[in-house]
Amino acid sequence: MSTPQLVVHHDKELMAQAAAARLITKIVDAQASRGSASVVLTGGRNGNGLLAALAAAPARDAVDWGRLDLWWGDERFLPEGDPERNATQARKALLDSVPLDPKRVHAMPASDGPYGADADAAAAGYAEELARAADPETHGAVPAFDVLMLGVGPDTHVASLFPELPAVRETERTVVGVHGAPKPPPTRVTLTLPAIRAAREVWLLAAGEDKARAAAIALSGAGEIQAPAAGAQGRTRTLWLLDTAAASQLPRSLYPAASA
C-alpha cells in the first residue's frame, strides 16, 4: 500500500475545482494508455461538489465519456430515484449532463430493485457485478479502479465503513450490507477495505472544520477499525485532498505538496 500524500487547498470550492481537474487528467491518461477508465464515485457534500465542478469544467470534453466505467463506494439502501441515494445525487450533479454509456454506469441496487429489501443480497449481487468486470491484475475480485474517491466523515468513516462496526472488519468479501449505521439511513451497501485497496489510486476528500479532527486521527497512525479512513489506501497512490479548515489540526510537517 502507498504512503498518504496530502494536498491542501484554500477552501472547499478551490478543492473541488482542483480535484475535478485532477480527475479529468487521470481519466484521459487512463483512456489513452488502456482504452478505457474506471472510477469509483463517492457521495456527500465533497463528492457531489467535485462532480458539480467537473460538470462546469470546460476540460470535461476531453473525456471520452462512452469509455468510462463508473462505480460507487457505497449507497444508501433506499428506493430507486430517492433524493438521498448517492446515485440520484450524482446524476443531478453530473451524470445526466454527459454522454455516458448506460451499461457502464454501475449503480448499487436499490431497496425496490431485484433484491427487494435484502441489503445483504444486494451487496452480494454488486460483488458479482464487480467480479465480472475484474481483470487479472486484481486476481478476479474487483476491477483495477483507476481512481476510487471517498469522503471522510467527522467520525473517520469512509464509504459506509463506520468505526468498530462489522463492515470495517471484513477481510474476505468485497461488498457487504450495513445494518444499524450510526447516521441515517441505517441500512446501506458498501465496498469493504479489501475492495478499496484494489484501486490504483484512492483519493480521500475532506473539507470543513468538522472534518479536521477526523483527518488528524486518520493520518496520525490510528488503526483502521477505530478510524476506517486510516485503512483506505491505494496500490500506487493514496491522496488526501483537503481544504485549510480540514487540515487545521494537522502538523505542518504532514502536508508537503504532493506531486501531480
Summary of the structure (lengths in Angstrom):
residues: 260
radius of gyration: 16.9
end to end distance: 18.7
largest distance: 49.8
contacts: 900
relative contact order: 0.18
helix: 39%
strand: 19%
